[in-house]
């Protein structure tokens, strides 16, 4: 896949991309790859330091990025940030909704706060950003939206009712976006990662990680770049006939 994409030379023509959760892991990999392919990347995270470092890394490599720190789980903060970006760029061409947190607990012990935080950060954020950015995209008659879901949203996972509900919700949201926006040449797709080596999985106990690897047909965890490559492809001109799809990148787990 990777060599094929390199040979194809994906087309972006200086598009402006916003990547949420860009400070680490998958979001960082997506931001770096889009920038490397010629996009201007707006790196978003709640923490100014983390998205700032990624933007600095991109700019130091001779590509173009800026950092914008705000809380994507806040409707008001999303509106303020999006209004400023549209004023600056006219439109955001590419939106990658990747921000995500976990607050795991068994359903009978899960608190309202644990439920609300995960739903608002992982799912409501997609709605807030899309609602504020699609009008300008529609005006340009071109756009790409990629929502980073999870294998957990497809199959469920004990202790993650909030996370699974949010990630499954992203899938239904994506399919609806695809229907609503297709006439304006805007595609919307979801990518569902399996076990990927990131900060989020590094906190799992070694026994759990070992069991997870053994359950994966490829017998290993994925890298953030395994996700960023397919996200980048879906954001390109070359992916213009793919919309409303959920692309699983999971080493064959649950196939």
C-alpha positions, -999 to +999 in steps of 0.1 A: +000+000+000+027+025+010+048+020-021+016+023-043+008+056-026+044+069-031+042+059-068+009+076-072+021+109-057-011+120-040-025+154-051-033+181-025-025+214-042-017+233-010-050+225+008-056+236+044-061+207+068-072+207+105-062+177+126-076+174+161-057+155+187-026+164+167-002+166+197+007+129+198+001+094+184-021+090+154-029+127+152+008+137+151+014+111+124-015+124+103-004+160+107+032+152+096+021+132+066-004+158+053+022+185+058+048+164+040+024+161+011+020+199+008-009+208+030-010+237+054-018+219+086-036+234+116-025+212+146-052+213+173-051+199+208-063+211+242-027+213+253-008+242+236+025+226+243+018+193+226+002+207+194+029+235+194+057+210+193+042+191+164+037+224+144+073+234+152+085+200+140+066+205+107+078+241+102+114+230+110+112+205+082+104+232+057+067+225+055+038+247+068+018+243+101+004+263+129-008+253+163-042+262+177-050+251+213-086+248+223-110+223+238-128+205+210-154+192+236-166+227+240-192+239+214-183+276+221-145+271+218-150+252+185-171+280+171-146+307+181-117+288+166-135+278+134-147+313+128-111+326+131-098+299+108-124+306+081-117+343+083-079+335+078-081+308+052-115+312+036-122+275+043-107+245+059-104+219+030-096+188+050-109+180+085-095+150+104-114+144+137-089+124+157-092+138+193-099+111+218-097+102+254-105+071+275-120+068+309-126+031+313-149+015+338-174-013+340-209-001+331-223-005+367-194+016+381-191+042+353-199+077+365-218+104+347-185+124+345-167+094+328-195+090+303-199+127+295-162+134+291-156+106+266-188+113+246-181+150+244-144+148+236-146+118+211-180+123+195-196+158+201-163+173+190-168+159+155-203+174+154-191+208+166-162+210+141-182+198+112-211+221+118-188+251+119-166+241+089-189+225+063-206+256+051-173+271+038-163+237+024-197+235+005-190+270-009-157+257-024-174+225-037-145+205-024-138+189+010-126+159+028-137+147+063-120+117+079-132+106+114-109+084+133-131+058+150-119+025+165-123-013+163-140-008+197-168+011+180-173-019+157-171-048+181-174-034+216-149-039+245-156-047+281-149-016+303-153+008+275-190+014+271-185+052+268-156+049+243-174+022+222-206+043+221-186+074+210-166+055+183-197+037+170-215+070+170-188+085+148-195+058+122-232+067+120-223+103+119-198+098+091-223+079+069-249+107+074-223+134+066-214+115+034-251+115+023-257+152+032-225+165+016-220+143-015-238+168-039-211+194-030-182+171-038-173+166-001-165+131+010-167+118+046-151+085+057-141+068+089-109+049+097-112+023+124-078+015+139-071-017+159-043-019+185-019+009+176+013+017+196+005+051+211+004+067+245-032+054+248-022+018+245+012+021+264-007+023+297-022-011+293-007-039+315+019-061+297-003-092+300-032-074+283-009-062+255+005-097+250-030-112+248-040-085+223-011-093+201-018-130+201-054-123+191-043-103+160-037-125+129-006-104+120+006-110+156+017-074+162+004-040+170+002-013+143+022+019+141+006+054+140+019+056+104-003+026+094-033+048+102-019+081+088-012+066+054-048+056+048-061+089+064-039+109+040-050+089+010-087+095+019-079+132+021-064+133-014-078+141-048-072+104-057-098+092-032-126+113-048-150+083-053-148+069-018-173+082+007-194+069+036-170+041+042-154+026+073-118+015+066-106-010+092-068-010+098-064-036+125-040-064+114-069-087+106-085-086+141-122-094+140-123-098+102 
